[in-house]
Amino acid sequence: MMKSVKHSILILFFSAISIQVISQSFNENFIDKEDKALDISGFLNSRAGFLPVPIIITEPAVGYGGGLGLVFFHDKKNNKNRTAGRLPQIMTMVAGAYTENGTWLAIVGHQGSYLKDRIRYTGALGYVSPKLSFYGSGIFVKERKYEFVMEGFFTFQELSFRINKKVPFFAGLNYIYFNNNITFKTGINIPTLEEISGETSTGGLNILVFFDKKNNHFTPTKGFFTAFEIGRFDEALGGQDNYWNFLSRNYLYVPIISKKLFSGFKLNQESRWGDVPFYGLPFISMRGIPIMRYQDHHVTILETEWRWQFYNRWSILGFVGAGFTAPEIDKYRIDNNKVSRGGGFRYYLAKDFGLHVGVDVAKGPEDWAWYITIGSNWFR
């Protein structure tokens, strides 16, 4: 009897210690010391720091789906500079996802800056099998929905160098390769579809220059980013089609009221000319518009987003944008625009990293859609 009592006391004693240790560990890693709110900065700054990212897919083009991503943060000894926004984070990610229409993917990627931000690298390898729809833009006179499946291996590799250590101007190269098999599911005998079906590959090399003056690499609130790419997709680079590529990405972030109201502005231009495969045509990429819904050889996107941090870590935001497509650069029409607008909320999840997460709801020309956003929606 006495042994049983002692045993019970020991169990209670060690259980109490375990609960205290777990509670202390949780508070250190997930509770901010200043405002006592949920914050994962401590965990990300720890040696085991990684961010499990539940992937909830709501993209109209592929339907609802989900998956899991794990983002690992490196270079803990230099985290003071990285978390302050002076240096981009060094991250490795592995992810997998599946959607209701049978689309699936598996990806591993790495991104980071080295030698005090004199070198930046972004790379990804993956195997994807998206089930999408092509609407005939740039190939068929009559637009309709042509369902197809792409399946294959892809890689993206980008390396850039800072020209002057005091100026955030970079120059470099990126390479894209995609080997895939295309199958159309229309059930209609269309000779043009047969020509663009089957095994194919794309390989392209681009010259890249960019100026990065953002104050944060997750959720910027001040500064700007501007980049230009020009390059060639060619048989000599591993592809089967020969065409030219031009891309301009421009983002401006302006704080309106300190720590309360923030604005952002986006202007993107993408052009591809030559023997461009249908899946390589630029498309309007905005919240509320399915992938590849509006394509052509030239695409311009204008968008603005405003966020109000109204209570502690909570924000609400609104956004509106318009996309334009044209078969040739001199055939843009102002009245041929596709407008998307919507709103959402954000929570300041990692203060040391400037990381906000939340949900957006958007209405495009045809459909409503919602998205889970981690960091900025304008990620690239």
C-alpha positions in Angstrom: 0.0 0.0 0.0 2.8 2.4 1.0 4.7 1.6 -2.2 1.6 2.3 -4.3 1.1 5.7 -2.6 4.8 6.6 -3.2 4.5 5.5 -6.8 1.4 7.6 -7.3 3.1 10.6 -5.7 6.2 10.2 -8.0 3.9 10.0 -11.1 2.1 13.2 -10.1 5.4 14.9 -9.3 7.0 14.1 -12.6 3.7 14.8 -14.5 3.6 18.3 -12.9 7.3 18.9 -13.9 6.6 17.7 -17.5 3.5 20.0 -17.9 5.6 22.9 -16.5 8.4 22.2 -19.0 6.0 21.8 -21.9 4.2 25.0 -20.9 7.5 26.9 -20.6 8.7 25.6 -23.9 5.4 26.5 -25.6 5.5 30.0 -24.1 9.1 30.6 -25.2 8.5 29.4 -28.8 5.0 30.4 -29.5 4.0 33.3 -27.2 5.4 36.9 -27.7 6.9 38.3 -24.5 5.7 41.8 -25.1 2.0 41.5 -26.0 1.5 37.8 -24.9 -0.1 37.0 -28.3 0.5 33.9 -30.5 3.8 34.4 -32.3 6.0 31.7 -33.9 9.2 33.8 -34.0 10.7 32.0 -31.1 10.2 28.6 -32.7 11.5 29.7 -36.1 14.6 31.2 -34.4 15.3 28.0 -32.5 17.6 25.3 -33.8 14.7 23.1 -34.8 12.9 26.0 -36.4 10.7 25.0 -39.3 7.3 26.2 -40.4 4.8 23.5 -41.2 2.6 25.0 -43.8 -0.8 23.3 -44.4 -1.5 23.7 -48.1 -5.2 24.4 -48.7 -5.7 24.7 -52.5 -8.7 26.8 -53.6 -7.5 27.6 -57.2 -10.6 27.5 -59.5 -8.6 25.9 -62.3 -7.9 22.7 -60.3 -10.6 22.6 -57.7 -10.2 22.2 -53.9 -7.3 20.3 -52.5 -4.7 20.1 -49.8 -1.2 19.0 -48.8 1.6 19.8 -46.5 4.8 21.9 -46.8 7.7 22.1 -44.5 9.9 25.2 -44.6 13.2 25.0 -42.8 15.1 28.1 -41.8 18.9 28.1 -41.9 21.7 30.4 -40.7 20.5 30.8 -37.1 23.7 32.5 -35.9 23.0 35.4 -38.3 19.3 35.6 -37.6 19.4 39.1 -36.1 20.2 40.5 -39.5 17.8 38.3 -41.4 14.8 38.8 -39.1 15.3 42.5 -39.1 14.8 42.4 -42.9 18.3 43.4 -43.8 19.0 40.0 -45.4 16.6 37.6 -47.1 16.0 34.3 -45.2 17.7 31.1 -46.2 15.0 28.5 -46.5 14.5 25.0 -47.7 11.1 23.7 -48.5 9.5 20.3 -49.3 5.9 20.1 -50.2 3.3 17.8 -51.7 -0.4 18.4 -52.6 -3.4 16.8 -54.3 -6.7 18.3 -55.5 -10.2 17.0 -56.2 -9.7 17.0 -60.0 -6.7 14.7 -59.7 -4.0 17.4 -59.9 -0.9 16.5 -57.8 2.6 17.7 -57.2 5.8 17.0 -55.2 8.4 19.8 -54.9 11.7 20.5 -53.1 13.1 24.0 -53.2 15.7 26.3 -51.7 16.1 30.1 -51.5 18.6 32.3 -49.8 21.3 34.9 -49.8 25.0 34.3 -49.1 28.2 36.3 -48.4 26.3 39.2 -46.8 23.8 39.2 -49.6 26.4 39.4 -52.4 24.8 36.3 -53.9 21.2 35.1 -54.1 20.0 31.7 -55.2 16.6 30.2 -55.8 16.1 26.7 -57.0 13.4 24.1 -57.3 12.9 20.5 -58.5 9.6 18.7 -58.8 7.2 16.4 -60.4 3.8 17.8 -61.3 0.6 16.5 -62.9 -1.8 19.4 -63.3 -5.2 18.9 -64.9 -6.1 22.3 -66.4 -8.2 23.9 -69.1 -7.0 25.7 -72.3 -9.4 28.2 -73.8 -7.9 28.5 -77.3 -6.3 31.9 -76.8 -3.6 32.6 -79.5 -4.2 29.3 -81.3 -7.9 28.7 -82.0 -10.2 31.4 -83.5 -13.2 30.1 -81.5 -12.7 30.0 -77.8 -14.0 27.1 -75.8 -12.8 24.9 -72.9 -10.3 22.2 -73.8 -9.4 20.1 -70.8 -5.9 18.6 -70.7 -3.4 16.8 -68.4 0.3 17.7 -68.1 2.7 15.4 -66.3 6.4 15.6 -65.9 9.6 16.8 -64.3 10.6 20.4 -64.0 13.4 22.5 -62.6 14.0 26.2 -62.0 17.5 27.5 -61.2 18.4 31.2 -60.6 21.6 32.7 -59.5 22.2 36.5 -59.1 25.1 38.7 -57.9 25.1 42.1 -56.2 27.1 44.5 -58.3 28.0 46.8 -55.5 27.7 45.8 -51.8 26.2 49.2 -50.9 23.5 49.1 -53.6 20.8 46.4 -53.8 21.2 46.0 -57.5 21.6 42.4 -58.8 22.3 40.7 -62.1 22.2 37.1 -63.0 20.7 34.2 -65.0 17.9 31.8 -64.6 17.2 28.5 -66.3 13.8 26.7 -66.7 13.3 23.2 -67.9 10.0 21.2 -68.1 9.7 17.7 -69.6 6.1 16.7 -69.7 3.5 14.6 -71.5 0.3 16.4 -72.6 -3.1 14.6 -73.1 -6.3 16.4 -74.1 -9.6 15.1 -72.7 -12.1 16.8 -75.0 -13.4 13.7 -76.8 -13.5 15.7 -79.9 -11.3 15.0 -83.0 -9.4 18.3 -83.5 -6.3 18.0 -85.6 -4.6 21.0 -84.0 -5.0 19.3 -80.6 -3.3 16.2 -81.8 -0.4 18.2 -83.0 0.2 19.8 -79.6 -0.4 16.5 -77.6 2.2 14.0 -76.6 5.6 14.2 -75.0 7.2 17.6 -75.1 9.9 19.7 -73.4 10.7 23.3 -72.7 14.1 24.8 -71.9 14.8 28.5 -71.5 17.7 30.7 -70.3 17.0 34.3 -69.2 19.2 37.3 -68.3 17.9 38.8 -65.1 18.5 42.3 -63.4 16.6 43.6 -60.4 16.7 46.3 -57.8 15.4 45.2 -54.4 14.7 48.0 -51.9 11.9 46.3 -49.9 12.0 46.6 -46.1 11.0 42.9 -45.7 11.0 39.8 -47.8 7.8 38.2 -46.4 5.2 41.1 -46.0 6.8 44.3 -47.3 5.4 47.6 -46.0 7.9 50.1 -47.5 10.2 50.3 -50.5 10.1 48.9 -54.0 11.2 46.0 -56.1 11.7 46.1 -59.9 13.0 43.3 -62.1 13.5 42.7 -65.8 14.1 39.4 -67.6 14.8 38.7 -71.2 15.8 35.4 -72.7 15.3 32.6 -75.2 13.6 29.2 -75.1 15.4 27.0 -77.6 16.1 23.5 -78.7 19.8 24.1 -77.8 18.6 24.6 -74.2 16.7 21.3 -73.9 13.4 22.3 -75.4 11.4 21.6 -78.5 10.2 25.1 -79.3 12.0 28.3 -80.1 10.7 31.6 -78.9 11.7 34.8 -77.0 10.7 35.8 -73.5 10.4 39.2 -71.8 9.2 39.9 -68.2 9.0 43.0 -66.1 7.9 42.9 -62.4 7.4 46.1 -60.5 6.1 46.5 -56.9 5.9 49.7 -54.8 5.0 49.7 -51.1 4.0 52.9 -49.4 3.1 53.3 -45.7 0.2 55.8 -45.4 -0.2 55.9 -41.6 2.7 54.7 -39.5 2.0 51.1 -38.2 -1.6 51.3 -39.3 -2.3 51.8 -43.0 -0.2 50.4 -45.8 -0.6 50.5 -49.6 0.9 48.4 -52.4 1.0 48.8 -56.2 1.9 46.3 -58.9 2.7 46.6 -62.6 3.7 43.4 -64.4 4.3 42.9 -68.1 5.0 39.6 -69.8 5.6 38.9 -73.5 6.5 35.8 -75.5 6.8 35.7 -79.3 7.9 33.1 -81.8 6.9 29.4 -81.7 5.3 29.6 -78.2 3.5 26.4 -77.0 0.0 26.9 -75.8 1.0 26.2 -72.1 3.8 28.7 -72.4 1.6 31.7 -73.4 1.5 34.3 -70.7 -1.8 34.6 -68.8 -3.5 37.0 -66.4 -2.5 35.9 -62.9 -4.6 37.6 -60.2 -6.8 36.4 -57.4 -10.2 35.5 -58.6 -9.1 34.5 -62.1 -8.3 30.8 -62.9 -4.8 29.8 -64.1 -4.6 30.1 -68.0 -8.1 31.5 -68.3 -7.0 34.6 -70.2 -3.9 34.0 -72.3 -2.1 35.7 -75.3 1.3 36.6 -76.4 1.3 39.8 -74.4 -0.1 40.3 -70.9 -0.2 43.4 -68.6 -1.4 43.5 -65.0 -2.2 46.5 -62.8 -3.1 45.9 -59.2 -3.3 47.8 -55.9 -3.7 46.5 -52.3 -4.4 48.4 -49.1 -4.1 46.9 -45.6 -5.3 48.5 -42.3 -3.8 47.0 -39.1 -6.8 48.0 -37.0 -6.3 46.0 -33.8 -3.1 44.7 -32.3 -1.9 42.0 -34.8 -5.1 41.9 -36.9 -5.5 43.5 -40.3 -8.1 43.8 -43.0 -7.3 44.5 -46.6 -8.8 45.2 -49.9 -7.5 44.9 -53.4 -8.5 45.5 -57.0 -6.7 44.9 -60.3 -7.1 44.7 -64.1 -5.4 42.5 -66.6 -5.0 43.1 -70.4 -4.1 40.6 -73.1 -3.1 41.2 -76.8 -1.8 39.1 -79.7 0.7 41.8 -80.6 2.2 44.6 -78.6 0.5 47.3 -80.6 -3.0 45.8 -80.4 -3.8 46.4 -76.7 -7.3 47.7 -76.1 -8.3 49.5 -72.9 -11.8 48.2 -73.1 -10.5 44.6 -73.3 -9.8 44.3 -69.6 -10.4 41.6 -67.0 -11.1 43.0 -63.5 -10.6 41.2 -60.2 -11.4 42.6 -56.7 -11.8 41.4 -53.2 -10.7 41.6 -49.6 -9.4 39.6 -46.7 -7.7 39.6 -43.3 -4.2 39.1 -41.9 -2.7 38.0 -38.6 0.9 39.1 -37.7 2.1 35.5 -37.0 5.9 36.1 -36.7 7.0 39.5 -35.6 10.7 38.9 -35.9 10.2 37.9 -39.5 7.6 40.5 -40.5 5.4 37.6 -41.5 1.6 38.0 -41.9 -0.8 35.2 -42.8 -4.5 35.3 -43.7 -7.4 34.6 -46.1 -8.5 36.4 -49.2 -11.8 36.3 -51.1 -11.8 37.5 -54.7 -14.3 38.0 -57.5 -13.1 37.8 -61.1 -15.0 38.3 -64.3 -16.7 34.9 -63.9 -16.1 33.3 -60.5 -15.6 33.8 -56.8 -12.5 32.2 -55.2 -10.7 32.2 -51.9 -7.1 31.8 -51.0 -4.9 31.2 -48.0 -2.0 33.7 -48.1 1.3 33.4 -46.3 3.4 36.5 -46.6 2.7 38.7 -49.6 0.4 37.5 -52.4 2.8 39.1 -54.8 5.5 36.5 -54.1 7.2 36.8 -57.5 
